[in-house]
Amino acid sequence: MQAIFDDGAPPPCPSPFNLAAHVLAPAADIPDKIALAVVTPAGAERWNYARLERAVRGVAGGLTAMGLPSGAPVLLRLGNTVDFPIAFLGAIAAGLMPVPTSAQLTAEEIGRLAAEIDPALIIAGPCIALPAGPIPVIDGAALEALFDHPPGSYAMGDPDRPAYVIYTSGTGGRPRGVLHAHRAVWARRMMWDGWYGLTRDDRLLHAGAFNWTYTLGTGLLDPWALGATALIPGAGVTPDALPLLLRRHDATIFAAAPGVFRQMLRARPLPAMPRLRHGLSAGEKLPEVTRAAWIAATGTPIYEALGMSECSTFVSGAPARPAPPPASGYPQQGRRLAVLGDDLAPVDRGAPGQLAVSRRDPGLMLGYWKAPEETAARFAGEWFLTGDMVEMAADGAVRYLGRVDDMMNAGGFRVSPVEVEAALTDHPAINEVAATELQVKADATVIAAFYTGTPTDEAMLRDFAAERLARYKQPRLFVHVDTLPRGGNGKLNRKALRQEWESRHDQT
């Protein structure tokens, strides 16, 4: 049986359509319900649906009055405050194209992005680096003044037209702008049952930064489109404060990257969180040891998802269909997915290959910003190539093996770094571990394990690995490090480990 999943396409996106109008539609029937609470240990800033929509449409009216060209890029330089989603949705409501960026970027970094984006306008918070040049800037005070501007109308149109650009670091380390259509938010409805188990009564707390596509979609847009309540930690809230916020604000669903779950568990014992139903994990592979520790500490499961900025999440476990470990989940209803071999043809179920998404998927990006050749290189006929290595079981469950570039070779066998890491994290001296293939000589490579925790005799670690892994999968080097390199959103960067080690060791 081929590793293809297709149970039919989802309902088509309505037309005409506007992403912001769809997200804020519940304001018409639940105007007084709390849509957003920005929470801190000191309290919360609360916005009901009526107030939120009024501010968004005020910003839309103000931007429309500026006479900016339809579809013009608007660079967002905002932190984790309510200004961010209001500016984002206000620009989309007005028919403009917001480009969220991390508030942590330096002037040099944002300068390079701005040169690529060529924004017509910048909306900026205080003390956040801006690009040089004569670009008009709306500061925080001016933005908030627009909340009371005469409301603008939603710019309706073709659901396939551009809506926003989100930047991703990419596998090469160079940020890439991912251009999404208005229909992308409609496609996210497949996650409501296929991952979240989301209802209008839920209070979903997401621990990420607003500019991250995971936070933006899971933490804000999806709860609002359904009429639920979004809870977002305010600026400066650290992971050790999250359990108290989950309890105090009656969160029913908690979403975060695996690293946040790990940091919270270090502060055990965790307080009782009686309203919490389950957690959501995405961004990188969730270690089974973290999942087990969370269940033991809270009594609630974590449902994992696979996805990417180019197509959000499309494989996931869910309350209605939990995935058996070590699988990450099942393809969501409405998706068409395949696992492709080196010849780009579907493999049989149970065989490893590259995960691919059909170009028909309504959540798939329009393309990389100003990079048509790079966009074309990611497609093979019908399929968008994700760069993720997986296996699809007979029942459709998908097991993540690692990035294509991270897969290791041992004597002609492909070895998943995720499998090696999962085996080693059971060692009591190891906190975190990353496995990668190193060039030790001009004609020789070995599997190496970099780990944090207590420095331990290498022979003991080898014996431990030998009990859990076939010989060809066992690391030949164990390297203790203080920290593992991660990207801005907490994803493990194995490539950086390889490059740093090989730069210090002569392979001749």
N, C-alpha and C positions, 0 to 999 in steps of 0.2 A: 504494500500500500504506500503510495507516494506521500511525502511530507508536505501536503497542501491542505489548507483549511479554507473552506468557503461554504457558508450556510446561507448565502444570499446577501444582497446589499442592504444597507440601512435605508430608512425613509429619506427621500431627497430633501435637501435644504429648501425652504420656501423662497420664493422670489416675488417681488423685490425684498431685500434683506439688509439689515444693518446689525453688526455684532453688538454694539452698545444697546440698541433697542431691544434685542433679544435678551441680553443679560439682565436688563432692568425692567423687563415686562412685569415681574411680580409686584412692582410698586403700585400698579393699578388696583390690585385687590387686597394687598396686605401693607398699606402705606405706613402703619404705625409699628410694624414688627422691626426688631433690631436686625439690620443687615450686616453691620460691621461693628466690632469692638476691638480697638487697639488696646491691648492689655499689658499692664506692668504690675509689679508687686505693690505699687502705690495706688493703683486704681485702673480705670478704663475710660477711654473716649468712645462714646457710643453714637452711632448714626442709624436712624431708621431708614426704611426704603424710600419714603417720601423725601426726606432731607437729602439722601444720597442722589436720587434722580434729579432733584431740583438743582443741586450743585453741578452735576455732570452737564445738564442741559444749559445751565448758566455759562459754564466754560465753553460749551459748544457755541452758544450765541456770541460770546466775546471773541472767540477765534474766527467765527464766520465774519464778524464785523471788521476784522483786520484785513479781509480781502485776500487771504492766502490762496494760492492755486489749489484746485481739487487734487487730493492725493499727495500734497506736499509733505516731505518728511519733517517731523517735529521731534527733536532730540530731548529726551527726558533725563534730567540730572537730579533725581530726587531720592530721598532715603525712605525708610520704613515708616512713613506717616500716611495719613489718609489722603494727602495731596497727590500721592502717586496714582492710585486707581482712579481718582477723579480726573486727573489730567489725562491719563491713558484713555479712559472711556470718553471723556469730553472731546478729545481730538478725533477719535473714531466716529463719534456721533456727528461731528461737523464735516466728515468726509476727508479728514486728513490722515496721515500715517505716522503714528507715534513709534519711536525707537527707544525702548527702555535700555538703560545701561547701568552698570554697577556704580554705586556712589563711591566705591573704593578706588576707582581708576584714577591714575595720576593725570596731570595736565598733559604730559607727553602722550600717554596712552589714549586719552579721549581726543587729543588732537589728531591722532592717526585715524581714529574711527570717524571723526567729523569730516575729515578730508574725503573719506569714502562715501559717507552718507550725504554730504552737502545739504544740511538741514536749512529750511526756510526760517526756523524758529527754534529757540532753546527755552525750555521751562526748567528752572533750577531752584533747588533749595539752598539754604545757607551753608557756607563753608564747604562746598563741593566744587572740585576742580572743573574748570570750563576750558574749552578750546579757545585759542587765540583767533582773532579775526572779527570782522564787522557783522556778526550774526546777531539779530535782535534777540534779547533775553527777557523773559517774563520771570521775575523773582517770586519767592513764596508769597509775599504780601500782595503783589499784583494778581497772582493766581487766585488767592483766596478772595480777593475783591470781586473776581468774576463769578464766584458762587452765586452772587445776587444779581448778576447781569440778566436782562430779559432773556428768557430761555430760547435756545435755538431749536430748530426742528431736526429730527433725525434724517441724515442724508441716506435715503434708501437707494438700492441699486442691485446690480448683478452680484450674487453671493460669491462668484469666482474672482471678483476684483480685489486688489491688494487692500489689506486692513492694517497690518503692523509688521515690523521687523524685530526679531529677537536675536541677540548675538549669542553664539555658542563658541566655546574655545576650539572645538574640532580636535581630531586626532593628531593633526600636525602642529598644534600649539598656536596657530594663527587664528584670531577671532574671525568668524564668518557670520555675515548677516543672513538670517533665515527669513524669507519673505512668506508671510501667511495670508490667506484669503479670509474674507468675512465668514465663509462657511466653516472655518476651522472650529469655531465655538459650537456650531451645530453638531459637528462630528463628535465632540466631547460627550454628547449624551450617551454614547455607547459605554462610557466609563461609569455612569451612575449606578447601574446594576452590575456591570461587568468587572468593577473593581471596588468602588466605594461602599455599595449598599446604601446609597445616600437617600434620605427622605427630607421633606420640608421641615420636619421637627428637629433635625440634627443641628448641632453646634460644633463646627469643624475648626480645630486649631491647627494651623500650619506653622512650622518653625523656621521656614526659609525667608530669604530676602525677596522683596517684591519683583525685582528685575529678573529673577530666575523663572523660566517657563513653568516649572513644577509648582512653584508658589502661586504664580499669576493665575494658572488654570485651576489647579486643585484647591488652592487656598481661597480664591476670590470668585473667579468667573463662574465656576460650576455651582457652588453653594447659592450664589445670587440668582442664576438662571432658574434654579429650582425653587427658590424662596426660602432657603435655609439661612443660618447665621454663620458668618465667617468671623473667627477669632484670630487675630494676628499679634504676636509679641511686638511690643514697641522697641524703639532703638535702645540698645544696650542690654537687653534681656539675655542672659546667658543660659545654657542648657540646664544648669543646676536649679534654676528658678522655674523651669517649665512644669515639673510635677505639681507644684503649688498652684500655678495658674490653671492647669487642667482641672484640678479639684475645685478651686475657688469659682471658676466660671462655667462649671458644669459641662465641660467638653464631652461630647459623645464619640467623636472621631478625632484621632491625632495623626497628623501627617508630617513626616520628616525624612531626611536622608539617614542611612544606617549609622553614620558616625554620631548623629545626635542621640539616637537610641543608646549607643554605647556610652556616651558621656553621661547621660541621665542615670544609667544603671550603676555607674561608679559612685553615685551619691546615695546608694541604698542605705537604710530601707526607704523605699518610696512611700509617700502617703497614700492612703486609700483614695481611689478615684471611682466612686460608685456609679457615676453616670457614663463612664467610658465604656464603649462597646468593643472597639478595636482600633488598631493602628494601621497606617498605610506607609509603605516604604518604597522609594524609588531613588534614582540617581546613580546607584551602583548596586552590585550584588549584595543582598542581605546575608551575612554569615549565619549559619544555622545556630551557632553558639549564642549569638545575639538574640535570635528569635526565641530560643529556649529560655534564656535568662529573663527576657521580657515577660513571657508567659508565666514563669515561676513567680516573678515579682508583682505582676498586676492581675493575673488571671484572665488576660485578654489576648486574643491572637493578633498577629501582624499579617496583613495581606500585601504581598509584594507585586510590583509591576515592572515590566520592561518597556522602554520607550526611548525617545530621543527628541531633541528640539524640532527636528524636521517633521515629526509626525506624532508628537506627544506619546502617550502610552497606549499600547494595543494588545499586549499580553499581560494577564494579571490573574491573581487569585482573588476571590471575592467571598463574602459571607454565604452567598448562594451556591458557590462552588469552590471550596478551598483546594489549593494545589498540594499534592503530596510532595514533601521535601525529597530531593533537592530541587524539584521543578519550581520555577518562578510563578507559573500560572498557565492559563489556557488562553487561546486567541479569543478576543471579545466578539460577541455576536455582531455581525455586520462587517467584520474585517475579512479581507482575503489575503492570506499569508502563505509563504512557502519557505522551505529550507533548501538552498541550492548548493550543488557541489562545485568543484573547481571549473567544470564545464558550463556552469550557470544553468544547468538543468536540475529539476527537483530530485532530491535523493529519496531513498526509502525511509520510512519512519524507523527511528532507532539509530540512524546514521547521522554523524555530525555534518554540519554545513553552515552556510551563511544565511541568516534570517533575512527575508525580503518581504516587502510590502507592495501590494498591487498599486499601480499608479492611479487606479480608480478611487482609492481611499479618499474620502472627503476631508480628512484631517491632514493629508499630506501637503507639504509646503508647495508654493508656486515655484520656488527655486532659490538659489543663493543670490544675494543682492549684488548686482552688477558682475556676475560670474557665470555666464552661460556655459562656458566650456567645463567648469567645475561641476555645474549642475548636470550636464549631459553625462559626465563620467560616472555619476552615481546610479545611472539607469542601465538596465540590460533588458531591452524589449519591454515587456509589461512591468518589470519588477524594479522597484527602488531598493538598492543594496544598502542595508543598514550598517554593515561592518561588524555585526555581532555574530559570533559562532554559537550555535545552539544544537540541541537534539530535540526532535519531536517524537514523543512516545506514541504507542499505538492508540491511546485514548485522546491524543491531541495535546497532552501536557508538554510544555516547553521548558527545557532545562538550559540555563545560560552557561556557556563554557568560557567566555572571555571575548575581548575584541580580536578581530582577525589579526591585527598587528601584534597582539600580545600572546598569541598562541605559540607554544614552544615545541621544538623538535628534539626528540631523543631517539637516536638510532633509527630514524625514519618514521617513528610514531609521533603523531600529534598529541601534545599534552596540554590540558587546560590549566592555566594558572589558578583558576577558581577552585578546581578539585584539589590541587596541592595545598592551597591556602586553607581550605576547609579542614583538611586532615591535620594540619599543624596547629591550628588555633585551639585544639583540645589540650595542648601542652600547658601545664600550669604556669610556666615561666614566660609564656608568650602572650602579650596583649594584642598586638596586631602583626600581620605578616603579609608580605607581598612576594610572589614568586615570579621570576623572569629568567630569560635565557641570556647568558653572558658570553661574549667572545673572549676566551681566555688565551687563545693562540690564534695565529693567522688562519689556521685550518681546524680549529676546534672550539666548540661551544659546550657549556654545561648549564644545567638548571641550578639556580641559586635562590635561596630564601633570605630575604631581609626582614628582620623582626625587631619589634620594640618589646620592652619588658625587662626581665632580669637576664643579664649576660650568663650564658649557660655553656658548659663543655660541649664542643661540637660533636664529639663521639656519642654523647648521650642523645643529642638531637637526631643524629643519623639513625641510632637504634630505634628511636621513637617513630621516625618516618618509615623505617623498614617494616614495622608492625602494621602500618596502615596503607602503604602504597606499594604498587608493583615496582620492581627495581628500576625500570626505565623512567618512572615518574619521580623517583626520589631525588631531592636536591643533593648536589655534590659540594655546594658551598653554603654555609650559614653565616650571615653577616648581621651583627647586632648594630642597630642605629637608634638614635634618640627619637627621631620622628620619621614618618613616611611622607614623601611628597604628595601633595594633593592639589587639585585645581581650586578655582575660586568657589565652586559649589560642593567641595568636599570629595570629589571623585579621585580615586587612587591613580597616580601617574606612574605607571611601571616604566614607561619610556624614559622618564627623567632619572629613575634609578639606574637603568642600563647605561645611559649616557654618562652619568656622573661617575659610576664605577669604572667604566672602560676608559674614561679620560684620565683616570689616575693609575691605570695599569697598562703596561706595554704589552700588546698582543703579538709582537713580532717573534 
